[in-house]
Amino acid sequence: MTRRLKIAQLLLRFALGIGFLFPVMDRVGWLGTPGSGTAAWGNWSNFVSYTNKILPFLPPAGANIIGLIATIAETVFGIALIIGFKTQKAALGAAILTFIFALCMATFLGITAPVKYPVLVFTGASLLLSALPAYTWSIDNLIKGS
């Protein structure tokens, strides 16, 4: 693996990982209160309301469950990508999750919704990351002994 590719995969892992963790922090209020300008949702209730907008066929309790599952997945993917643990699987899972998110956004909020936010960029970047042969500076690399 070339030096440039080693650095690129590290930066991509960090960017995606952080990109998954920040929305989670927003949902639990760690980035500020609703309307503060530092948070999109600011609390769990606003996030579940948004989840119901992109999954309108679900009752509010269903949106709460799906939101919780997505939040757990994003937390796991974010941490795994940052530390480089099971990177290929985490990246593929992240790609699938964001693609489903993009489809729901496009279907129920309009085709521009997933483009206004970098949802499809996350999908493509995660797929690209999942296709790399190695992950330098990662737990995966330490376990592999390279």
PASEBA-1860 file (N, C-alpha, C; in nm, 3 decimals):
! residues 146
1> MTRRLKIA> 0.085/-0.118/0.000/0.000/0.000/0.000/0.090/0.124/0.000 ~ 0.060/0.217/-0.087/0.142/0.337/-0.096/0.119/0.426/0.026 ~ 0.216/0.512/0.048/0.207/0.604/0.163/0.083/0.693/0.154 ~ 0.055/0.740/0.033/-0.061/0.826/0.012/-0.191/0.751/0.046 ~ -0.201/0.626/0.006/-0.320/0.546/0.035/-0.331/0.516/0.185 ~ -0.218/0.494/0.250/-0.220/0.470/0.395/-0.276/0.591/0.469 ~ -0.231/0.708/0.431/-0.279/0.831/0.495/-0.426/0.856/0.459 ~ -0.461/0.832/0.334/-0.599/0.855/0.289/-0.697/0.766/0.365
9> QLLLRFAL> -0.664/0.636/0.382/-0.757/0.548/0.452/-0.770/0.587/0.598 ~ -0.660/0.634/0.658/-0.667/0.679/0.797/-0.758/0.801/0.810 ~ -0.739/0.899/0.723/-0.823/1.019/0.727/-0.968/0.986/0.697 ~ -0.990/0.894/0.604/-1.126/0.854/0.571/-1.193/0.783/0.689 ~ -1.120/0.696/0.756/-1.173/0.630/0.875/-1.213/0.732/0.980 ~ -1.123/0.828/1.006/-1.151/0.931/1.107/-1.271/1.017/1.066 ~ -1.274/1.062/0.941/-1.382/1.149/0.895/-1.517/1.078/0.904 ~ -1.522/0.954/0.860/-1.648/0.880/0.867/-1.686/0.851/1.012
17> GIGFLFPV> -1.589/0.808/1.091/-1.617/0.777/1.231/-1.670/0.897/1.307 ~ -1.604/1.008/1.292/-1.650/1.132/1.357/-1.785/1.175/1.300 ~ -1.800/1.157/1.169/-1.927/1.191/1.104/-2.044/1.109/1.153 ~ -2.019/0.989/1.202/-2.125/0.908/1.263/-2.147/0.945/1.409 ~ -2.043/0.981/1.480/-2.057/1.008/1.623/-2.119/1.144/1.654 ~ -2.095/1.243/1.570/-2.151/1.376/1.598/-2.303/1.379/1.597 ~ -2.369/1.316/1.499/-2.516/1.314/1.505/-2.569/1.240/1.629 ~ -2.498/1.137/1.671/-2.537/1.067/1.794/-2.528/1.163/1.913
25> MDRVGWLG> -2.419/1.237/1.921/-2.404/1.334/2.031/-2.512/1.441/2.025 ~ -2.553/1.478/1.904/-2.661/1.576/1.887/-2.792/1.521/1.943 ~ -2.821/1.396/1.914/-2.947/1.334/1.958/-2.961/1.328/2.109 ~ -2.849/1.317/2.177/-2.856/1.308/2.324/-2.830/1.443/2.390 ~ -2.821/1.549/2.310/-2.810/1.683/2.363/-2.670/1.730/2.397 ~ -2.568/1.658/2.357/-2.430/1.696/2.390/-2.376/1.808/2.303 ~ -2.445/1.842/2.195/-2.396/1.949/2.106/-2.473/2.079/2.125 ~ -2.564/2.079/2.218/-2.641/2.200/2.245/-2.790/2.170/2.248
33> TPGSGTAA> -2.865/2.270/2.285/-3.009/2.256/2.297/-3.077/2.285/2.163 ~ -3.201/2.240/2.147/-3.273/2.270/2.024/-3.280/2.422/2.000 ~ -3.253/2.462/1.879/-3.257/2.604/1.846/-3.133/2.683/1.885 ~ -3.033/2.617/1.941/-2.912/2.688/1.985/-2.820/2.723/1.868 ~ -2.844/2.661/1.754/-2.755/2.685/1.640/-2.636/2.591/1.636 ~ -2.616/2.515/1.742/-2.505/2.419/1.745/-2.554/2.276/1.730 ~ -2.687/2.258/1.727/-2.743/2.124/1.719/-2.854/2.121/1.615 ~ -2.864/2.009/1.544/-2.974/1.992/1.449/-3.101/1.951/1.522
41> WGNWSNFV> -3.089/1.856/1.614/-3.205/1.808/1.691/-3.198/1.858/1.834 ~ -3.087/1.838/1.898/-3.069/1.885/2.035/-3.124/1.795/2.143 ~ -3.209/1.701/2.104/-3.261/1.605/2.202/-3.320/1.484/2.129 ~ -3.348/1.382/2.206/-3.397/1.257/2.149/-3.536/1.274/2.087 ~ -3.621/1.351/2.152/-3.758/1.371/2.104/-3.760/1.431/1.964 ~ -3.679/1.533/1.940/-3.673/1.594/1.807/-3.618/1.497/1.704 ~ -3.522/1.415/1.744/-3.467/1.315/1.653/-3.573/1.212/1.616 ~ -3.651/1.165/1.712/-3.755/1.066/1.683/-3.862/1.127/1.593
49> SYTNKILP> -3.892/1.253/1.614/-3.987/1.323/1.527/-3.936/1.325/1.383 ~ -3.806/1.352/1.366/-3.745/1.350/1.232/-3.748/1.208/1.175 ~ -3.718/1.109/1.258/-3.721/0.970/1.213/-3.859/0.934/1.162 ~ -3.962/0.984/1.229/-4.099/0.959/1.186/-4.130/1.025/1.051 ~ -4.060/1.136/1.021/-4.079/1.200/0.891/-4.020/1.118/0.777 ~ -3.910/1.050/0.804/-3.850/0.971/0.695/-3.901/0.826/0.696 ~ -3.978/0.791/0.799/-4.044/0.660/0.807/-4.189/0.683/0.850 ~ -4.268/0.755/0.769/-4.402/0.796/0.814/-4.500/0.681/0.831
57> FLPPAGAN> -4.468/0.565/0.779/-4.556/0.450/0.791/-4.545/0.383/0.928 ~ -4.446/0.426/1.008/-4.429/0.370/1.142/-4.503/0.454/1.246 ~ -4.557/0.388/1.348/-4.611/0.467/1.460/-4.494/0.529/1.537 ~ -4.520/0.631/1.618/-4.411/0.694/1.693/-4.325/0.596/1.773 ~ -4.385/0.494/1.830/-4.307/0.395/1.906/-4.212/0.320/1.812 ~ -4.257/0.291/1.691/-4.172/0.223/1.593/-4.056/0.312/1.551 ~ -4.082/0.441/1.533/-3.976/0.536/1.498/-3.874/0.545/1.611 ~ -3.921/0.536/1.733/-3.833/0.540/1.850/-3.740/0.418/1.849
65> IIGLIATI> -3.794/0.301/1.819/-3.715/0.177/1.814/-3.615/0.182/1.699 ~ -3.660/0.220/1.582/-3.570/0.229/1.465/-3.463/0.334/1.490 ~ -3.501/0.446/1.551/-3.404/0.550/1.584/-3.299/0.499/1.681 ~ -3.341/0.420/1.778/-3.247/0.363/1.875/-3.152/0.263/1.807 ~ -3.207/0.180/1.720/-3.124/0.083/1.648/-3.022/0.156/1.560 ~ -3.067/0.259/1.488/-2.976/0.337/1.403/-2.869/0.407/1.487 ~ -2.908/0.458/1.600/-2.813/0.527/1.688/-2.707/0.431/1.741 ~ -2.749/0.314/1.782/-2.653/0.213/1.829/-2.559/0.175/1.715
73> AETVFGIA> -2.615/0.152/1.596/-2.533/0.115/1.480/-2.433/0.226/1.448 ~ -2.478/0.350/1.447/-2.388/0.461/1.417/-2.278/0.475/1.521 ~ -2.311/0.450/1.646/-2.210/0.456/1.753/-2.106/0.346/1.733 ~ -2.152/0.225/1.708/-2.060/0.113/1.687/-1.974/0.136/1.563 ~ -2.037/0.176/1.452/-1.961/0.201/1.329/-1.861/0.314/1.350 ~ -1.903/0.421/1.415/-1.815/0.535/1.436/-1.691/0.499/1.516 ~ -1.711/0.430/1.626/-1.598/0.390/1.710/-1.509/0.290/1.637 ~ -1.571/0.190/1.573/-1.493/0.088/1.502/-1.409/0.149/1.391
81> LIIGFKTQ> -1.464/0.246/1.320/-1.388/0.309/1.211/-1.272/0.391/1.266 ~ -1.295/0.464/1.372/-1.189/0.548/1.428/-1.073/0.463/1.478 ~ -1.103/0.357/1.550/-0.995/0.275/1.606/-0.946/0.169/1.508 ~ -1.021/0.149/1.399/-0.978/0.052/1.300/-0.999/-0.091/1.343 ~ -1.115/-0.120/1.401/-1.148/-0.255/1.446/-1.260/-0.311/1.360 ~ -1.234/-0.427/1.298/-1.331/-0.486/1.204/-1.372/-0.380/1.101 ~ -1.272/-0.312/1.050/-1.293/-0.196/0.965/-1.375/-0.229/0.840 ~ -1.340/-0.338/0.775/-1.412/-0.373/0.652/-1.561/-0.395/0.680
89> KAALGAAI> -1.592/-0.469/0.784/-1.733/-0.494/0.819/-1.803/-0.368/0.866 ~ -1.735/-0.287/0.946/-1.794/-0.162/0.993/-1.822/-0.068/0.876 ~ -1.729/-0.060/0.783/-1.747/0.028/0.667/-1.862/-0.021/0.579 ~ -1.871/-0.152/0.559/-1.980/-0.206/0.478/-2.114/-0.184/0.548 ~ -2.119/-0.206/0.678/-2.241/-0.179/0.754/-2.280/-0.033/0.746 ~ -2.182/0.055/0.755/-2.208/0.199/0.746/-2.263/0.235/0.608 ~ -2.209/0.173/0.504/-2.258/0.199/0.369/-2.404/0.156/0.354 ~ -2.435/0.040/0.406/-2.573/-0.011/0.397/-2.668/0.080/0.475
97> LTFIFALC> -2.629/0.116/0.597/-2.712/0.202/0.680/-2.738/0.337/0.613 ~ -2.633/0.400/0.562/-2.652/0.532/0.501/-2.728/0.524/0.369 ~ -2.712/0.413/0.296/-2.789/0.397/0.172/-2.938/0.384/0.203 ~ -2.971/0.306/0.305/-3.112/0.294/0.345/-3.165/0.430/0.391 ~ -3.084/0.501/0.467/-3.121/0.635/0.512/-3.147/0.727/0.392 ~ -3.059/0.722/0.292/-3.074/0.805/0.173/-3.202/0.770/0.097 ~ -3.231/0.642/0.085/-3.354/0.600/0.016/-3.478/0.650/0.089 ~ -3.478/0.640/0.221/-3.593/0.689/0.299/-3.606/0.841/0.287
105> MATFLGIT> -3.495/0.910/0.294/-3.498/1.056/0.279/-3.553/1.095/0.143 ~ -3.502/1.033/0.037/-3.545/1.066/-0.100/-3.692/1.034/-0.120 ~ -3.737/0.922/-0.066/-3.875/0.879/-0.084/-3.974/0.970/-0.011 ~ -3.943/1.005/0.112/-4.042/1.075/0.194/-4.016/1.224/0.213 ~ -3.894/1.271/0.181/-3.865/1.414/0.194/-3.833/1.478/0.059 ~ -3.815/1.398/-0.043/-3.782/1.451/-0.175/-3.640/1.415/-0.214 ~ -3.616/1.410/-0.343/-3.487/1.365/-0.396/-3.370/1.453/-0.354 ~ -3.396/1.579/-0.324/-3.285/1.667/-0.285/-3.239/1.646/-0.140
113> APVKYPVL> -3.323/1.584/-0.058/-3.289/1.569/0.084/-3.157/1.496/0.109 ~ -3.134/1.380/0.047/-3.006/1.314/0.074/-2.886/1.382/0.009 ~ -2.913/1.473/-0.083/-2.804/1.546/-0.149/-2.765/1.669/-0.068 ~ -2.862/1.731/-0.001/-2.833/1.848/0.083/-2.740/1.813/0.198 ~ -2.753/1.691/0.246/-2.665/1.639/0.350/-2.579/1.532/0.283 ~ -2.459/1.510/0.329/-2.369/1.421/0.254/-2.397/1.271/0.275 ~ -2.523/1.233/0.273/-2.559/1.094/0.299/-2.502/1.002/0.192 ~ -2.516/1.039/0.066/-2.463/0.955/-0.041/-2.310/0.958/-0.045
121> VFTGASLL> -2.251/1.066/-0.001/-2.105/1.072/0.010/-2.058/0.972/0.117 ~ -2.130/0.965/0.227/-2.099/0.867/0.332/-2.112/0.725/0.278 ~ -2.216/0.702/0.198/-2.236/0.569/0.140/-2.118/0.532/0.051 ~ -2.084/0.619/-0.042/-1.973/0.591/-0.133/-1.840/0.579/-0.063 ~ -1.814/0.668/0.031/-1.687/0.665/0.104/-1.676/0.538/0.188 ~ -1.786/0.497/0.248/-1.785/0.375/0.328/-1.763/0.252/0.240 ~ -1.827/0.249/0.123/-1.805/0.138/0.030/-1.659/0.133/-0.015 ~ -1.604/0.248/-0.046/-1.465/0.254/-0.088/-1.373/0.204/0.023
129> LSALPAYT> -1.397/0.249/0.144/-1.316/0.207/0.257/-1.327/0.055/0.279 ~ -1.446/0.001/0.261/-1.465/-0.143/0.281/-1.391/-0.227/0.178 ~ -1.355/-0.167/0.066/-1.287/-0.240/-0.042/-1.135/-0.236/-0.033 ~ -1.081/-0.161/0.062/-0.935/-0.152/0.073/-0.877/-0.283/0.128 ~ -0.755/-0.315/0.084/-0.695/-0.442/0.125/-0.638/-0.442/0.267 ~ -0.608/-0.326/0.322/-0.547/-0.319/0.455/-0.579/-0.185/0.518 ~ -0.565/-0.181/0.651/-0.596/-0.060/0.727/-0.478/-0.030/0.819 ~ -0.387/0.050/0.767/-0.269/0.087/0.843/-0.311/0.169/0.965
137> WSIDNLIK> -0.232/0.162/1.071/-0.260/0.235/1.195/-0.399/0.199/1.249 ~ -0.423/0.069/1.262/-0.553/0.021/1.308/-0.535/-0.099/1.401 ~ -0.640/-0.127/1.476/-0.639/-0.249/1.558/-0.635/-0.370/1.465 ~ -0.706/-0.362/1.354/-0.702/-0.473/1.257/-0.559/-0.505/1.218 ~ -0.481/-0.404/1.192/-0.341/-0.422/1.151/-0.258/-0.483/1.264 ~ -0.285/-0.441/1.387/-0.213/-0.497/1.502/-0.247/-0.645/1.522 ~ -0.374/-0.679/1.507/-0.416/-0.817/1.523/-0.355/-0.905/1.412 ~ -0.354/-0.848/1.293/-0.299/-0.921/1.177/-0.147/-0.938/1.190
145> GS> -0.083/-0.851/1.267/0.060/-0.860/1.290/0.145/-0.799/1.181 ~ 0.086/-0.706/1.107/0.162/-0.641/0.998/0.225/-0.512/1.043
END
